[in-house]
Amino acid sequence: MAEADLYLLYKGVYLPSLIHTPESLRNYEEFVFRPDDVIIVTYPKSGTTWLKEIVPLVTSGGDPKSVETLHNWDRVPFLEEVQASVLKLEERPSPRIFSTHFHYSMMPPSFFEVKPKVIYVMRNPKDVFTSSLHYHKMASFLVTPGSQTEFLHKFLEGKVMFGSWFDHVKSWLNVEDKKFIMYISYEEMIMDLKDSVSRIAQFLEKALDAEVIEKIAERCLFKNMKQNNMSNYSQVPHEIMDPTKSEFFRKGIAGDWKNQLTAAEAEHFDAVYKDKMKDVKYKFAWD
């Protein structure tokens, strides 16, 4: 099915209409933040599920109950999705943890007034594309990607769900007041997960000893998270996400794009990246 059948257009970007409705978006716009809320912000397929495991473990002081008893879509709900409307989030004790795939300019009014803590996670866009391609093949609520080349052009032009990767990343990197934002990359977490957990704990002003940080990092290794039924999406109905077409937890590595893109596609990607990111000063882990 085409975009018109499966997506709605909100502030210029496509959203899957199965999990986003006019009502859920209205609730999102009216959401009232607290100063001690924590928001995990990502472009899709950039490490969201990973952070939904790490951050609750950090805020709970390493207590595994936080990730063993709630599905991650309830544990750290996407504020813009239908599910958030039924969870009575206003009754949750602080610190509440949320997630969103929205651009900075799409955040609700309360966000700009309160400025809760944000952890913004980035990933090499070639790997984002690769992961997205497989995800679109297994998720029935997303547009069928078509040929790899066709999907690549859509991705680079931002004609995919949540819009352009380039616009998304630049919108969050260009925030003037960066005191309330922590920037981290998927690649940094792969290179040194313990250090990443430690940095996240420091940002959240959570004093954790080395042993707790080590346990959190061990628990959040890809192979261990893949075994957690509260996190691996295995309990989503197969007619919505079909694991026979592609696993949700596929490889969890950096650089898988080299197994996916042809030399010509990688060259084209690089040319577009160079043009779109020419004014960005941030030093990315994959550059």
Order of alpha helices (4+ residues) and beta strands (2+ residues): alpha-beta-beta-alpha-beta-alpha-alpha-alpha-alpha-beta-alpha-beta-alpha-alpha-alpha-beta-alpha-alpha-alpha-alpha-alpha
